[in-house]
Each structure stands twice: as structure tokens, then as C-alpha cells.
């Protein structure tokens, strides 16, 4: 296997899982105007089959892409306008 192959595949999976999560969140009413409870995000992720490391990696990827951001409110996360758009274009 070429060097970096695993890293590339992991990055592609993180991207795909982040998009799946964004789509599921938006389909259930998430928008960039209201923070989402982290427990609700986790529940939606579980419903679409993301948990454990896959969920953590998808969330980390979405944060690095500025699709999600930590809210000023404890236990809440914001879907950014870029995150709303990312789920539509990918």
C-alpha cells in the first residue's frame, strides 16, 4: 500500500460521515440560527449508525471545516451557515 493511503481513506471517511451527519441534522430541523444540544446531535448520529470513533472523527472533521462550532452555551453546538451549505453541495 502506498504511504499515506490509510490517512487518505480515513480523511475521506471522516468527510463522508460528517456530511451524513450534517444532512441528518438539517433533515431533523437543525439550522444556523439556533444552537443544538450535544445530546441531540449524538442521538441523531446514533440513528444514522455513527458512534464511537466514527462519530468523534466526523465531529472533529466538521469542526475543522467550520461546519460546526462550539456554542457559548454549555452542552450546545452551532451549525454554521457553511455547514448548512456543505450538506447540500457534497
N, C-alpha and C positions, 0 to 999 in steps of 0.2 A: 504494500500500500504506500502511495506517495506521502512524503512528510506533510503534515497539516491536514490530511484527508479527514481524520476524525474531528478536528476542530471545525472544519468547514461544514461537516454534516451536523455537528452539534449546533452551530450557528444557524443553519437552515431550519433545523427542528425548532429551535427557540423562536425564530421568526414566525414559522408556521403556527406554532402553539400560541404565541402572543396574538396573532391575527385571529385565530379561532376564538380566543378569549374575548377580544375586543368585539367581535361580531356577536357573540353570545350576550355580552353585557348590553350592547346597544339594542339588540333584539328584545331584551327584557326591560328596556326603558332608560338605560344609562345615557347621560348627556354631559356636556362640558359645563353646564351651569350649576350642577349640584354634586357635592361630594358623595361618594359611595361608601357604605360601611364595608370595612375589610372582610367581615364575616360573610356578607352578602357576596362579595367577589369570590371568596373561597367556595361558597355554596354553588355559585354558577359554574365555577371551574370544575367542581366535582361532578356536576350534572353533565358536563361535556367530556368527562373522562380525564381531566387533568388533576393530578395530585402529586404530592411529594416533590421530588427534584424537578419534574416536568413543570409543575406549577411555579415553583420558585424561579426556575430559569426563564419561564415565559414572562413572569412579572419583572424580573431583573432586566430582561431584554426590552420590555415595554417602557420601563423607566429610563433606560439609556437612550431610547429613541425619542424621548419626550412625549410619548403617547399617554403615559400616566405620570402623575406626580403626587408626592406626599401632600396631604392637606394640612392646614394649620390646626385642624381638629383631630384630636387623638382617635385612632382607630378608623380613620377615613382616608380615602384616596380620591384624587380628582382624575377624571378622564379629560384630557386636553382636547382642544379643537383639532390638533394634529392627530390625536388618537381616534377621534370620530371620523376623520377623513381617511386614516390609514385602513380602517376596516372596510371601507368602500372601494379602495383602489387596489388592494393587494389580492 
